[in-house]
């Protein structure tokens, strides 16, 4: 690593990004996946549990003076608002303070807020800590996606990111099944079972917090912020661990990056970078997030009402149908994820968006014709969401890798907040009324709106998606602090086991 003193900071030439990208998959990478990725399971658990316990909370003897509408309405809206604000607030700090500090802080916020929700004694208390739970979760998305993309080798980045984002639905399945047990008054009293569901979330997050202590700071972030010695130590340690596991030396890294170190990047620079320099990519991110948000709301906001009103499914049995749909959502990213790294981003992103949209159009037509029952409608939804879930996960992958290092967390936060707001605010206003009327035509219209926006996003991706597969992050979007015009080499596929270090001071 060569370092030269400059007027306002040091200029560093380094092969560290290439060394990270050329690493073979190892146990160390599984530690990253487990330590960082499991938070999506908690998010899925949270959202599903609250929806399932709404009826119990509103019953006499629950220990909380709240109505079902307040749980699924006000409390849900506050959770969404907290997630949006948390993403923006913590996202900015993630770019300034570092990935590790923030993914520890945000998980601690989530842990504390969830634990305090479990002991809620009044409605205002429940509302407050639902907001703070969302505030912590929103920050997690920015900090975690940034860290994962910067630590996982380019060869595996797409499939790992999709699998992790798709694990939300494992939490959804767990939340559905947990609610069945926790709300069984033959097992737990009415004022205890729902509290245990939140307490379990706090316990799981504590375990994850302990695992995260072993996840290092992003060496890429350290390099840009003048802490290249720490970055060198972390990467050298990882290399020694991987070499010991594989029993052979790592291949040489080919690719260097020269950066001019800076502590912070201003909001003006971030805005100019994202919306001027990379405006086509900003349009892509906007389209992907809005498309997936409206497709999911077209289905999920009327999920229970459609099954009960049109097919006479008992309200207590809708959770089983939801568990089946959630499984389809998880299998999509799991089984299709590798193709995003091999077939490529553009084909797979546009393909999953267009396929899910067209399948939902088909489902709307079959529903309008009256040829579906509860089982076949659920099967149609599974097919739609198998592709839609991979597409939605790729939206998070896309905005986390197509913008420069210095703006990464804030870019993730912005598009996440945008999509979450569209899903949590515009979605309920539009789709809840359509799917609750009991009219076939209104529900068909809800499906068609979601399908249309998903197809539109797929067409945008067909033209604007970035071919980011197997490429280093620095090659996809050159850091704002880069002193050289481009990477010297192809750091996405090769790397060096070690680098020499020399320092020259003025």
N, C-alpha and C positions, 0 to 999 in steps of 0.2 A: 504494500500500500504506500503510494507516494503522496506526500503532503507538502504543500507550499503555502507560505504565509501571504495573505492579501490584505488590502486596506480594511475591509469590513468583515473579514472572515477568512477561513482557510480554504484552499482549493485541494481537493482530495481525489486522487485517481485510485480506483479500487476494483477488485474482481469479486467482491462479496456477493452481489446479486447473482452473478454467474455461478458461484460456488454453491449457493443455495438451490439454484434451479437444476444443477446437474446431479444432485443427490438421488440415489435410488430410494424407493419406498422402504421404510424401516419402522422399528418399534417406536422410535422417537416421534415419527409422524403420527402414529396412532395416539400417542400421548397428547399431541396437539388437538387431534380430532375429538378425543374424549374430554379433554379439559375445556375446550372452547365451544365445540359444536353442540354439546348436550343441552345448552340453554334453550334451544328451540323446542326441545321436548317439554321444558317447563312452560314455555309460552303456550304451546298447544294444550297442555294440561290446564293452565289457568283459564283460557278462553272457554274450553269445553266444560270444565267443572262449573263455572259461574252460570252458564246457560242451563245446565242440568239441575242445579240446586235452586233455581229461581222459584219454582213452585214450593219447595220445602221451606225456604226462607220466609215466604209470605204466609205460611200457616201459623195458627196460634200455637204457642209453645216452642217456637223456633229460637226464642231468646232475643229476637231482633224485630223491632216495629217497622217493617218494610213491606212493600207490595211487590208482586212479581213484576209489574211494569217498571217499577223503580230499579229493580235489579237488572233487567234486560234493556232498560232505556237509559236512565240517568247514570247508573253505575257503569254500564257498558260504554256510554259516551265519554265519561270521565277517564276510563281506562284508555280509550283511543286518544283522547286529548293529551293525556299524560305521555303516551307513547310518542306522539308527534312532537310535543315540546321537548321530551327527553332526548329524542334522536337529534334534534337541532342543537340543544344545549350541550349534551355530552359529545356530540360529533365534533363540534368546534374544539372542545378541550382535548379530544383524542388526537387531533392533529397537532395541538400545542404541547400537551403534557406527555403524550406517548400512549401506545396501545395497552401495555400491561397495566399501568396505573389505572386506566379507565375501565378495563374489563374486570378489574378487581373492585373498583368503587361501585360501578353500576350493578354488579351482582350483589354486593353488600346492601345497596339500596333496595333491590328487589327482595332479598332475604328478609330484611327488617320490615318492609311494608307488608309482605305476605304474612309474616308471623303476627303482626299487629292486626291484620284483617281477621285472623282467626279468633281474636279476643274482642271483636267488635261488640259493643254494648248498646249502640244507638246508630240511627241511620246516618247521621253526619260523619261518624267515625268510619263506618263502612265505605262511604263515598270518598272520604279523604284518602284512605289507604288503598282504595282501588286506583285512584289517580296516581299515587306515588308508586304503586306496583307497575303501572304502565310507564311511568317516568323512568324507572330503572330498566325495564325491558326495551324501551325505545333506544336508550343509550347502548344497550348490549349489541344491537344490530350494527351500529356504526363501528364500535370498537372491535367486535368479533370478526366481522367480515374483512375489516382492514388487516387484522393480525393474521387470519387464515391465509388470505391471498398472498401476503408478504412472506409467509413461512413455508407454504406448500410448494414443491417444485412445479414448474410450468407444465410439465408433462401430465400431471395429475390434477391440476388446479380446478378444471371444469367439473369433473366428476365428484371431487371431494366437496366443492362448494354446493353443488346441487344436492348431494346426499345429505349434507348438514342442514341446508335450508328445508329440505323435504322432511327431515325428522320431526318437524312441527307436528306432523300427522301421527307420529307414534305417540306423542303426548296427547293428541286428541283421542286416540283409541284408549289410552290409559285413563284419561279423564272420564270417558264414557263408562268404562268398566268400574272405575273407582267410585263413581257416583252411585252406581247400582248397589254396591256394598255399603258405602258410607250412609246412604239415605234409607237403608233398611232399618226400620225402627225395631225390628226383632233383634237386631245386633247392637245398634247404638241409639240412645235417646234422641229425640227430634232436635234438641238444642246442642247436641254434641257432634253428630256425624258430619255436618257441613263444616264445622270448625276443624275437624281432623283432616279434611281434604286440603285446606289451606296450610295447616301445620305440616302436612307431608311435603308440600311444595317448599316450605322453608327448610325442612330437613334435607331434602334432595339438593337444594341450592347450597347448603352448608358443605355437603360432600364435594360438590363441584368446586366450591371455593378452595377447599383444601388441595384438590388436584391441580388447580390453576397456579398454585404457588410455584410449581415446577415448570410452568410455561414461560419462556424468556421474552424479553422485549424484542420487538421487531428490529433486526440488525439494519434493515433499510432505513427505518425511522432514526435510529441512532446515528447513522452515517450523516444524514442531512442536518442533524441538530448538533454536530460538533463532538460526538461521543464515539469516534471511530475505534478507540481502543477497546471499549466495551463490546462494540460490534464484532471486532476481530476475535475477542475472547469467546464470545457466544458461538460464532461460526466454527472456530477451531475445536471447541468442545463437542459440538454436534458432529463434526467430521470424525473425530476420534471415536465417538460412540458408534457411528455407522460403520466405520472401518472395522471396529472390534466385532460388531455383529456379523458383518459380511465375510470377515476373514481375509480381506484383500484390500489393497490400496484403491483409493478413489481415482477416477480418471482426471486428467488435467483439465482445469477450467480455461476456456478460451472466451474472453470477453471482458472488457474493462469499461468503467464509466467514470467520467470526471465530473465532479460536482463542486459548486461553490457554496460552502456551508452557510446556513442562515438559521436563526432561531425561530422566526415566525413568518408567515405569509399573511398579508392583510385580506380583509373581506373583499376589498375592491379587486385585488389580484385574483382571488378565487372566483368572483363573479365574472370577471373579464375572461378568465380561462375557460370556465364551464360554458358560459352562454355566448361568448364571442369566438374565441379560438376554436372551441369544440362544439359549436352550436348544433351541428348535425348529430353529434353524439347525445347532446342534451335532448333533442327531439326524439331520438331513439329511446332514451331512458324514460322520458315522459310518456311516450306511447306504450311501452311495455308495462309500466306500472299501472297506468289507467286501464288498459285493456284487461289485465288479470284481475284488478280490483273489481271491475264491474261484472266480469263473468262469474267470479266467486259469489258476489252479492246476489246476482240473478238467481243462483241456486240456493245458497245457504240461508238467506234471509227468509225465504218462504219454505224451507225444507220441511219443518214439522207441520206447518199449516197445510201444505199441499198433500202430504200423506194422510193427514187426519180428515181434511174436508173432502177430498176427491176419492180417497180409497178406504175411508173408515178405519184407518190404522189407529189403535188406541194410543193416546198420548204417552203412556208409559212404555210403549214398545218402539218409539221412534229412535231411541238411542241405539238399538241393535242395527237399524238401517244406517245410522250415521257411522257406526263403527266399520261397516262394510265399505262405505264411501271413503272414509279416512284411510283404510288400507289401500284402496286404489290410488289415493293421493300420494301415499308413501312409495308405492311400487314404481310409479312413474319416474321420479328422479333416480331411484335406485337402479332400475333396469336400463334407463335411457342415458344415464349420466356419462358413461364412457364414450358414447357417440359424439358428445359435445367436444371431446378432445381428439377424436379420430376423424369422423365425418366433417366436423367443423361447426363453429358457432352459427354462421349465417344460415346454413341449411337447417340445422336443428332448431334454432330459435324460431325462425319463420315457420318451419314445418310444424312444430308443436303448437304454436299459436293458431295457425290456420286450421290444422286438424281438429283441435278442440272446439274452435268456433263453428266449423262446419258440422261437427257431430252434435253440437248444441242446437244448431238450426234444424238438424234432422230430428232431434228429440222433441223440439217444439212442434214440428209438423206431426209427429206420431201422437203427441199429447193432444193436439187439436183434433186429430181424427178419432180420438177415444179408443185407441188400440192398445194402450198401456195399462198395466196394473201396478201395484206398489212394488212388486219384485222386478218387473221389466223396466220400470222407470228408474229404479235404483241401479239396475245394470247399465242403463244408458248413461246415468250420471257418472258411474264408475269409469266408463269408457271415456267420457268427456274429460273428467278430472285426472285420469291417468296421464294424458298429454298436457292438460292445462297446468298440472302441478309441476311438471318438468319445465314448462315454459315460464311459469311464475318464479320458480327458483332461479331460472337463468336470468331473470330481470335483476335480481340481487347480484348475481355473478357479473352481469354486464356493467352495471354502474360502479362496481368495486374494482374493475380492472381497466376501464377505458379512459380514466382521467388521471392526471399526474399524481405522483406520490404525495405531494404537499396538500392536495385537495381531496384525497381519497375518502377519508372518514366523513368530511363535510358533504361531499357529493352523495355518498351512501345515505347519510342522514336526510338530505334534502329530498331525494327521490323516494326514500322510505316514508317520510312524513307526508309527501304528496299522495302516494298510493294509499297509505293508511287513512288519511283524511278523506280521500275519495270513497274508500270502502266503508269507513265508519260514520261519515256524515252524509255525503250525497247518496250512497248506497241505500241506507235505511229510508231516507226520505222518498226515494224513487221506488224501490222494490218492495218494501214492507207493505205499502198500500196496494200495490198491484197484486201481490200474491195472497193477500188476506181477504180479498173481496169474495172469493169463492167462484169467480167467473173464469171460465176456461180461457177466454180471449185475453183477459188481463195477464194471466200467468204466461200465456204464449208470448205476449208482448215483452214481458220481463226477460224471458229466455232469449228472444230475438235481439233485444238491446245488448245484453251481455255478449251474445255470439257475434253481433255486428262489430262491436268495439274490439273484440279479440281478433277477428279477422283483419280489421283495419291495422291493428298493431303488428300482425304477422306480415302484412304487405310492407309496412314501414321497415321492419327488420330485414325483409328480402332485399331492400335497396341500401339500407344504412348500417346494418349490423357489421361490426368490426371482426375481421378474421384474427381473433386473439388466441386461437388454439395453439398450444405448445410454444408460445412466444413469451419472453420475459416481460414483466410489467413495464420495465424501462424502455423496451422496444415498442410496446403498444402505445404508451404515452410518456414521452420524455419528461423527466422531472423538471420543474421550473428552475431548480437550482443547478441544472446541468450546465457545465462550462463548455463541453464539447458539443458538436452539432449532432452527433449520434453515437450510439454504442460502438465500440471498437471490437467487432467480433459478433458471435451469435450466442450470447450467454444463455439463451433459452434452453439449449440442449447440452451444453458442455460446461465444465468448470474445473477449478484447480483445487488441489488438496490443501494448499497453503499459499501464503503470499508473503513476500518480504516487506518490511516496513522501514521507511526512511523519512526523516523529517528535516525540512529546511526552514529556518526562521530568518526573517528579514532583519 
